[in-house]
Structure formats: C-alpha cells, structure tokens
Amino acid sequence: MNKAVYPGSFDPTTNGHLDIIKRAASFVDELVVGVLENPSKNPLFSTDERVEHIKMLTKDLNNVSVLPFFGLLSDFVKSVDAKMVIRGLRTVTDFEYEIQMALTNRSLNENLETLFIPTSAKFLYLSSSIVKEIAMFGGDISGMVPEILKGIIIDKFRK
C-alpha cells in the first residue's frame, strides 16, 4: 500500500492546501492529513477545529483521513505506518526550509521519503498567515479559502 502523510498547521486551511491534498490523494492509496499541534504557535483555530475543517473539506475523498499530531513528524509517520511525506512548495525559500526538514526526518527514519509538490501558480502568493491578516482587517478572502470556511474565519475575528 502506498501511504503518505501531508502534515501542516492548516490554520486556516487555504485553497492551496486543498489543492495539494487533492493532487496528492490522486496518486497514493491513502493520504493522512496530519494536523500539527504546535505549542510555539498561537493558532486562530484549535487543533480539533482544524481537523474538523479538513474532514469537512475532504469528505468526498475516500482515501483521505485526518488526524491530529504532536511531536516529531517522523514519529507520526511511523505511527500511521506511512513511508512518505508530502510537502507543497511555493518558493525557493520554501525549498530551502523543506529540504532541510526532509533530510532531518530521513536521519530520524531512514525509510522515510519526502515528495515535494509545487503549488499551482494561482496559489503561489497564498499562506495561512496572509489569509488571517486580511481577514483580521476585514478584507475579502474569497478565492483564498474554500467558500465553506470563509464565514467561519470571518466569524472567528468578530469574536
């Protein structure tokens, strides 16, 4: 079985994230979206909320599951019996960071491979941080996040 993990914070899930999920799911038998609980970040949404958002967005993708995780990615990948990590790349800066992480993960688990998927050109500028900043100041996040999440994000900033 060809099983991969696509890890991230997904705070919030953007159209770029969803694009990578759909593309990765098309060439693996099973894709586990790992939602990182990162104690060094102050997330807009709780880990449970982020897991639920992705489950809602991927409900029609039969080979996608969503799980929270805490700690080392290499440990999480091993715990779900996967051998591959999927990472999206937007820029050269992303590549520099991601290659370092891929090599580190491989040093922790010699059976772990990382597959890089370049983002679709229309999402090159997009990040969760940008979405949050635009939403915080009342800007239009249409086209940046799945329509079903747009109201949820806006409501979070109203509170």
Secondary structure, 3 states (H helix, E strand, C coil): CCEEEEEECCCCCCHHHHHHHHHHHCCCCEEEEEEECCCCCCCCCCHHHHHHHHHHHCCCCCCEEEEEECCCHHHHHHHCCCCEEEEEECCHHHHHHHHHHHHHHHHHCCCCEEEEEECCHHHCCCCHHHHHHHHHCCCCCECCECHHHHHHHHHHHHC
